[in-house]
C-alpha cells in the first residue's frame, strides 16, 4: 500500500510538470544588475534593481510581459512581447522586444540634472526553465533610453515566476 501511494504521488508530480510546462499566466519577479558579471554582484548595492512581472502566454508561444521595476535611482514600467521556442523539455529559448517609460528619483536628479522622465526600447533574450508551477529564467536585456536621456545598458537578470 505504501509503494502504491508513493507511485501515485510521483505520477501526479510528473503529470503536473508536463501540464505546467506551458503555462497561461505567470506572476513573478526579476533580480537585475548592470554591473560586470562576477560572483556576488546581485547582493552588492548600487547597480541592482528589482522588477515585478505578470506574463501572459498565448497558444502560439507568444508572450506579453508587463513589468514594473525600481532601484535606488528610478522607477520604470516596461511592456515586452516575447516569442518562446522549446529547445528541449523543460528549457525554452526566448527573444523579445518592447518599450519602457520611467521616472528618475530626486537624488539622481541632484547629481545628473535634466529631464525627470525617460523612455526607450528594450530587447531581451535568454533561457527559461519551467517545471511544476515554477519557472526560472536567466537572460540579458539591452535597454536604450532615448527620450529624456541618451543611454544604453545591458541588464543581466534572473527571474522566478509562479505559473498558472
N, C-alpha and C positions, 0 to 999 in steps of 0.2 A: 504494500500500500504506500509506503514511504517513497519508493522509487517511482511509482506512478505519479504521485504528486509532484515530485521533483521534475520528472519528464514533462508534465503538463505546464509547469512554470517556465521551463526552458523553451517549450514550444510557443507559449504566449509571448515571451520576450522576443523571440526571433520573429514572430508574426508582427509584433508591434514595430520592430525595427524596419521591416520591409514596408509596412503601411506608412510609416513616418519618413521614409527616405525621400519622398517628395511631399512636402507639407504645403498647406494653403496660406497660412498666416503665421508669422513668427514675431515674437517680441523679444528684444534683447538689448545689448549694449556693445560698444566698441571701446577699447583702450587704444589710444593713438599716441604716436611720438613722431617728431620731425628731427630728432637728434640722430647722429650717426649710429648705425646699428652696432650695439655692443651689449654685453651682459649687464643686466640690472637697469637698463635705460627706462623701463616703464615705471620704475619706482623713484626715479630722480625728478626733482621739481623743475619747473621752468618750461619745458618743451612738450609737456604731455597734455592731453585732453581726453574727456570722456564724452561719448555720444550715446544717446538713447535711440533705438531704431524700431520701426514697425515695417516688416517686409511682407508684401502680398505676392504670391506665386500664381501665375496663370497656367492653364493646362499645356501651353506650348513652351514651358520653361522660361518664359519671360517674367521678370520680377520688377516690382516697383518698391523702392526702399525710401521711406520718409525718415529723415534723421535730424535730430536736434542735439547740438553739442555745445560744450563750453570748456574754457580753460581759464587761466588766470588773467588773460588779456581780452577775451572776446566771448560772444555768444553767436552761434552760426546755425542756420536752418538749411538743409540740403535735401533735394529730391533727385534720386538716381533711378535710371532704367537699366536693368541688367539682363543679360542672356546667360543662362546656365547650360552647360553641356557635361554629361556624366562621362568621366574618364574611366572609372570602374567603381563598382559598389564599395563603399558609400561616398566616393570622392567626386565632387563636381568642380569644374573649372568655370569661373565666371568672369565676365567682361561687361563693363557698364559705362554710361555717360550720363551726366546730369548737370545741375547748376546749384549754386549756393548764394545766400544773402546773409549778411551778418552785421553786428554792431561791436565796435571796439569799446572797452571799458574806459573809465576816466583816467586811470593810472597810465594806460597805454597812450592815451591822448596827450598827457602831460609830457611824455618823452618824445613821441612822434606826432606833432600837431598835423592836422589835415582833416579829411572827411571822417566823420564818426561812423558812417555806413560804408559797407563794401560788398562786392558781389563778383561772381565769375562762374567759370565752368569747372567741372570735376570729371575725372575719369576714374575707373577702378578696375583692378584685376586681381585674381588670387585663387585660392583653393578653399572649398567648403566641405567639411566632413559632417554628414548628417546620419545619426543613428539614434534610435528611440526618439523621444521628443526633444532631443537636444542637437543643436547644430553649432559647430565651431568653425570659424573661418580665419584664415591668415591672408592678408592682402596688402596691396600698395595702392595709394590714391594720389595721382598727380592733381594738384589744385592750382589753377591760375586765376588770381583775383585781378580784374582789370577795371572794375567800377569802384571809384573811391580810393584806389591804391593800385600799384602795379607790382605784384609779387608772384612768385612761383615756388611751390613747396611740394616735396614728396612726403606724404604721410604714410607711415607704416602702421598697420592696425591688426589687432587681434579681436575677434568678435565671438560672443556667446549668445545664442538665441534659443528660446524655448518655443517649440513649434506645435501647431495645432492643425 
